[in-house]
Amino acid sequence: MEHLLDSRRGRRFKGNLHLHTTRSDGALTPEQAVAWYRQRGYDFTAITDHYVVTDVSKLSTPGFLTVRGYEMSADKTDLGQSFHLVALGIDEAVTYDNPRAIKAQVIIDELNQKGGTVFLAHPYWSGLTATDMLPLQGVIGLEAFNTGCGTDLGKALSTVHWDDVLARGKQWWGLATDDAHWRDDDAGGGWVMVEADALAEDAIIAALRVGRFYSSSGPDIYELSLDGSTLSVRCSPVSAINFIGLTQWGAQNRAANGDPLTEASYRLRGVERYVRVECIDAQGRKAWSNPIYL
């Protein structure tokens, strides 16, 4: 049996990978933002202000990690908007006089060359299409859930965008974030649970790069395992567990007689291309595993 996720394997770290402070367009200072997450049981957060990398060397404390990062907009999409790119673990921002005149791939390549780890922010909110996303190389994935885009205008979920690129062969992870600006209830709604060797920036980012995490807006995923052709999940009590693959392939398991589900299995048929798991609780909150690729 292959354990893809296992809470018994080692420590898990809860973190937010996208927020803004007074260094750009957020309402809290970096110190206040870090304190907000630390006081609510998070293990780490990344500060990702627009176009600027914040010095976080004095913001980490024993038991809490602050990760370097930033967000920038670039290029022009099929609908005339811009790509929003979040880069983690980077020392300095890349700068252009007019980023929207620069191809997103050029900027992604430069961010990677500088040691950054890049993901796409809020595809639904940005109006990204498969035409925009499929050519991109060098990103680890996309935001499947963004709290701020939900409280902003109801566009928190980008799971259809995720499935769209997965169905076409992209092997991208899905992340849940806050994108907090501290102007409404846009903090604490989406996070990642990372299985890392240590609470250190290099260990957290290394785990993110290989998909050793799940994302959530509520439920917990305790274990995801593959035994031959059977994919199984154990989770906190939920109302439904979805196994999602290519087009019509997959299955839904629903709680019956008011008894919540805490586990489910799915027998792979070999035609799904990928399968990812969604666990949905009674309040409609979800947890998302990363896909297994067939």
VMD Tcl script that draws the C-alpha trace (Angstrom):
set ca {
  {0.00 0.00 0.00}
  {1.27 3.46 -0.92}
  {0.44 6.19 1.59}
  {0.04 9.40 -0.41}
  {-0.97 11.35 2.72}
  {-0.73 10.04 6.25}
  {-1.11 12.03 9.46}
  {0.82 9.30 11.28}
  {3.89 9.66 9.07}
  {5.18 12.86 10.58}
  {4.18 16.30 11.65}
  {1.83 18.38 9.55}
  {2.03 22.13 9.33}
  {-0.94 24.41 8.70}
  {-0.22 27.46 6.61}
  {-1.54 30.31 4.49}
  {0.39 31.07 1.30}
  {-1.15 34.36 0.13}
  {-1.77 37.60 2.04}
  {-1.24 41.34 1.74}
  {-0.16 43.95 4.26}
  {0.48 47.68 4.40}
  {3.54 46.99 2.26}
  {1.05 47.03 -0.63}
  {-2.76 47.15 -0.43}
  {-3.48 45.37 2.86}
  {-4.85 47.01 6.00}
  {-2.56 45.29 8.57}
  {1.18 45.64 9.00}
  {3.33 42.54 8.40}
  {3.73 42.19 12.16}
  {-0.04 42.35 12.73}
  {-0.77 39.89 9.93}
  {1.74 37.35 11.21}
  {0.35 37.70 14.74}
  {-3.19 37.07 13.45}
  {-2.24 33.67 12.03}
  {0.05 32.70 14.88}
  {-2.69 33.37 17.43}
  {-5.12 31.13 15.52}
  {-3.05 27.98 15.50}
  {-1.31 28.27 12.17}
  {2.28 27.06 11.88}
  {3.35 29.33 9.04}
  {2.28 32.01 6.61}
  {3.77 33.68 3.57}
  {3.71 37.44 3.07}
  {3.01 38.05 -0.62}
  {2.55 41.76 -1.15}
  {2.25 43.15 -4.65}
  {5.59 43.73 -6.41}
  {7.65 43.77 -3.21}
  {9.39 41.10 -1.14}
  {9.15 41.83 2.58}
  {12.09 41.08 4.86}
  {10.65 38.36 7.11}
  {13.86 37.56 9.00}
  {12.51 39.06 12.22}
  {8.91 37.86 11.81}
  {9.49 34.16 12.46}
  {9.32 33.04 16.09}
  {9.87 29.68 17.81}
  {7.13 27.43 16.49}
  {5.99 29.85 13.78}
  {7.52 30.38 10.34}
  {7.11 33.37 8.02}
  {7.92 32.60 4.38}
  {9.29 35.09 1.85}
  {7.13 35.79 -1.17}
  {5.32 38.30 -3.34}
  {2.64 38.62 -6.00}
  {2.86 40.32 -9.35}
  {0.58 40.82 -12.34}
  {1.81 40.31 -15.87}
  {0.90 39.84 -19.52}
  {-2.58 39.99 -21.02}
  {-4.99 37.05 -20.95}
  {-7.44 35.89 -23.59}
  {-10.09 38.08 -21.92}
  {-7.82 41.11 -21.67}
  {-6.99 40.75 -17.97}
  {-3.62 39.92 -16.42}
  {-2.05 36.82 -14.92}
  {-1.45 37.03 -11.17}
  {1.63 35.06 -10.13}
  {2.62 34.26 -6.54}
  {6.28 33.40 -5.93}
  {7.54 31.86 -2.69}
  {11.05 31.61 -1.28}
  {12.50 34.45 -3.29}
  {14.89 37.20 -2.17}
  {13.83 40.02 -4.46}
  {11.07 40.92 -6.88}
  {11.63 40.98 -10.60}
  {10.97 44.44 -11.94}
  {9.72 45.74 -15.27}
  {8.53 49.19 -16.26}
  {5.36 47.67 -17.72}
  {4.80 44.07 -16.52}
  {1.62 43.75 -18.59}
  {3.78 44.08 -21.70}
  {5.89 41.09 -20.64}
  {4.83 37.53 -21.38}
  {3.88 35.58 -18.27}
  {6.22 32.74 -19.25}
  {9.19 35.11 -19.38}
  {8.46 36.24 -15.82}
  {7.83 32.69 -14.59}
  {11.18 31.62 -16.04}
  {12.96 34.49 -14.32}
  {11.26 33.77 -10.99}
  {12.36 30.14 -11.22}
  {15.90 31.16 -12.12}
  {15.97 33.28 -8.96}
  {14.94 30.27 -6.88}
  {11.25 31.08 -6.60}
  {8.38 28.59 -6.48}
  {5.46 29.91 -8.52}
  {1.72 29.25 -8.57}
  {-1.22 30.90 -10.34}
  {-3.51 33.01 -8.19}
  {-7.33 32.94 -8.37}
  {-7.98 31.69 -11.94}
  {-11.77 32.22 -11.67}
  {-11.44 35.78 -10.37}
  {-8.86 36.54 -13.08}
  {-11.00 35.06 -15.83}
  {-8.30 32.61 -16.91}
  {-9.18 30.11 -19.60}
  {-7.53 26.86 -20.63}
  {-6.08 28.80 -23.57}
  {-4.26 31.02 -21.06}
  {-3.07 28.30 -18.71}
  {-2.09 25.35 -20.87}
  {1.05 26.91 -22.44}
  {2.51 27.81 -19.03}
  {5.49 25.85 -17.73}
  {7.33 26.15 -14.43}
  {4.39 26.66 -12.07}
  {3.53 24.10 -9.38}
  {-0.21 24.64 -9.60}
  {-3.07 27.02 -9.07}
  {-5.32 28.31 -6.32}
  {-8.27 25.95 -6.26}
  {-9.78 28.06 -3.48}
  {-9.21 31.72 -2.59}
  {-11.03 33.13 0.46}
  {-10.75 36.78 -0.55}
  {-12.13 36.15 -4.03}
  {-15.13 34.56 -2.35}
  {-15.82 37.42 0.04}
  {-15.07 39.88 -2.77}
  {-17.53 38.64 -5.39}
  {-18.30 34.97 -4.84}
  {-15.48 33.55 -6.96}
  {-13.60 31.53 -4.36}
  {-13.60 28.20 -6.21}
  {-11.44 27.47 -9.24}
  {-11.79 23.69 -9.21}
  {-13.34 23.61 -12.69}
  {-10.29 25.50 -13.98}
  {-8.12 22.94 -12.19}
  {-9.95 20.00 -13.76}
  {-9.79 21.71 -17.13}
  {-5.99 21.69 -17.17}
  {-5.69 18.29 -15.44}
  {-7.87 16.74 -18.14}
  {-5.48 18.10 -20.75}
  {-2.41 16.61 -19.13}
  {-1.14 19.31 -16.76}
  {0.19 17.86 -13.51}
  {-0.62 20.79 -11.26}
  {-1.35 20.86 -7.55}
  {-4.34 22.71 -6.10}
  {-3.85 25.18 -3.26}
  {-6.27 26.86 -0.87}
  {-5.31 30.35 0.32}
  {-6.76 33.46 1.93}
  {-5.40 36.31 -0.20}
  {-6.25 38.37 2.88}
  {-6.33 42.16 2.56}
  {-7.98 42.61 5.98}
  {-10.85 44.73 4.67}
  {-13.60 42.17 5.26}
  {-13.72 38.58 6.55}
  {-11.11 37.41 4.05}
  {-8.73 35.68 6.48}
  {-8.78 32.18 7.92}
  {-10.94 30.61 5.22}
  {-8.47 28.52 3.20}
  {-5.18 26.85 4.05}
  {-2.76 24.08 3.20}
  {-1.72 21.21 5.46}
  {1.85 20.33 4.56}
  {3.69 17.12 5.42}
  {7.23 18.44 5.75}
  {10.42 17.28 7.42}
  {10.72 20.48 9.44}
  {9.10 23.85 10.02}
  {11.60 25.65 7.82}
  {11.14 27.56 4.58}
  {13.16 25.17 2.43}
  {11.37 22.10 3.86}
  {7.88 23.61 3.46}
  {8.55 24.72 -0.12}
  {10.13 21.37 -1.03}
  {6.98 19.60 0.18}
  {4.75 22.01 -1.74}
  {6.70 21.40 -4.93}
  {6.11 17.63 -4.82}
  {2.48 17.84 -3.63}
  {2.96 16.58 -0.07}
  {-0.04 18.52 1.21}
  {-3.76 18.86 1.00}
  {-5.86 22.02 0.97}
  {-8.91 22.83 3.04}
  {-11.58 25.32 4.00}
  {-12.70 23.13 6.90}
  {-12.43 19.31 6.87}
  {-9.30 17.31 7.68}
  {-7.87 14.57 5.47}
  {-6.10 12.07 7.70}
  {-4.94 9.57 5.11}
  {-4.95 9.06 1.36}
  {-3.66 5.69 0.21}
  {-3.42 3.59 -2.93}
  {-3.59 -0.19 -2.61}
  {-3.28 -1.74 -6.04}
  {-6.18 -0.20 -7.97}
  {-8.10 1.05 -4.92}
  {-7.80 4.65 -3.76}
  {-8.95 5.21 -0.17}
  {-9.38 8.26 2.02}
  {-9.94 8.76 5.75}
  {-11.16 12.17 6.92}
  {-12.98 14.10 9.62}
  {-16.79 13.63 9.59}
  {-18.27 14.88 6.32}
  {-21.49 14.68 4.33}
  {-19.96 13.61 1.02}
  {-16.70 12.36 -0.45}
  {-16.09 12.86 -4.16}
  {-13.56 11.01 -6.29}
  {-13.07 13.22 -9.33}
  {-11.40 12.15 -12.56}
  {-11.58 12.85 -16.27}
  {-15.05 13.79 -17.60}
  {-17.62 11.31 -16.21}
  {-15.13 9.09 -14.39}
  {-15.27 9.11 -10.61}
  {-17.86 8.63 -7.89}
  {-19.64 10.34 -5.01}
  {-20.20 8.79 -1.60}
  {-22.97 10.41 0.48}
  {-23.71 10.11 4.18}
  {-26.87 8.14 4.88}
  {-29.38 8.27 7.72}
  {-27.70 11.28 9.26}
  {-24.47 9.37 9.94}
  {-21.44 11.29 8.67}
  {-18.79 9.68 6.49}
  {-15.22 9.31 7.71}
  {-13.84 7.11 4.93}
  {-14.48 5.97 1.39}
  {-12.77 4.04 -1.40}
  {-12.79 4.12 -5.18}
  {-11.67 1.38 -7.55}
  {-9.65 2.81 -10.40}
  {-10.72 1.75 -13.88}
  {-7.57 2.93 -15.63}
  {-9.31 5.53 -17.80}
  {-9.53 8.43 -15.32}
  {-6.10 9.98 -16.20}
  {-6.12 11.50 -12.73}
  {-8.19 11.23 -9.56}
  {-8.47 13.81 -6.82}
  {-10.59 13.66 -3.66}
  {-12.98 16.26 -2.23}
  {-14.39 15.91 1.28}
  {-17.42 18.13 1.97}
  {-18.76 18.75 5.47}
  {-22.28 19.63 6.62}
  {-21.53 23.36 6.33}
  {-20.40 22.99 2.71}
  {-16.74 23.48 3.53}
  {-14.32 21.33 1.55}
  {-10.95 19.67 1.69}
  {-9.10 18.84 -1.53}
  {-6.42 16.24 -2.04}
  {-3.90 16.66 -4.80}
  {-4.46 14.44 -7.83}
  {-2.87 11.09 -8.36}
  {-1.86 10.82 -12.00}
  {-2.52 7.65 -13.96}
}
mol new
graphics top color blue
foreach p $ca { graphics top sphere $p radius 0.5 }
foreach p [lrange $ca 0 end-1] q [lrange $ca 1 end] { graphics top cylinder $p $q radius 0.2 }
display resetview
